[in-house]
Amino acid sequence: MDTATSTNITGRRKKMISMATKLEIINKYEGGARIISIAKEYGRNQSTIATIIKNKQSIKANKASKGMTILAINRCSIHNEMERLLLLWIKEKEIRGDSITQSAISHKATALFDDLLKTQRDSGGTPHQTVSEFKASNGWFERFKRRTGIHSVMRLGEAASSDKKEADNFLKKFEE
């Protein structure tokens, strides 16, 4: 079972359920399984399973970005689309061998979000009421890295701009 943990305000650990697991739960319920048996199988409270079943329409409709493993809440489509496009942009940068910093990713995320929001408004769509703004904060960035698993490929600050050949030359001179 795919889960991640976080700590809530009271300091208690909260296990989040992946979207794939939520879909499995919904499929089992629709296949005739009872909530109590599903709760026992997944080691969860019946109320947790009942909430997933109650929100099954929005869970099924949610199209998380490829690479997203854990999604604790059902976010609006603009956030999901922005993060999907952001992942594509990051992959392009990696393929080209360009360095990627947190500030560059945050700036691109904000620009993508603004463009998507403007496009939705221009097309006559009504954005979700909580979508009016997006801040690419350090907290968002950390959660984005956790959701997408890109933490191991980030190159930040000086490490991204270092020159390997010059570093090797310096080591040779230093040893002499």
Secondary structure as UniProt FT lines:
FT   STRAND          3..7
FT   TURN            9..10
FT   STRAND          13..17
FT   HELIX           19..30
FT   TURN            31..32
FT   HELIX           35..42
FT   HELIX           46..54
FT   HELIX           56..61
FT   TURN            66..67
FT   HELIX           77..96
FT   HELIX           102..122
FT   TURN            123..124
FT   HELIX           129..131
FT   HELIX           138..148
FT   HELIX           150..153
FT   HELIX           157..161
FT   HELIX           164..175
//
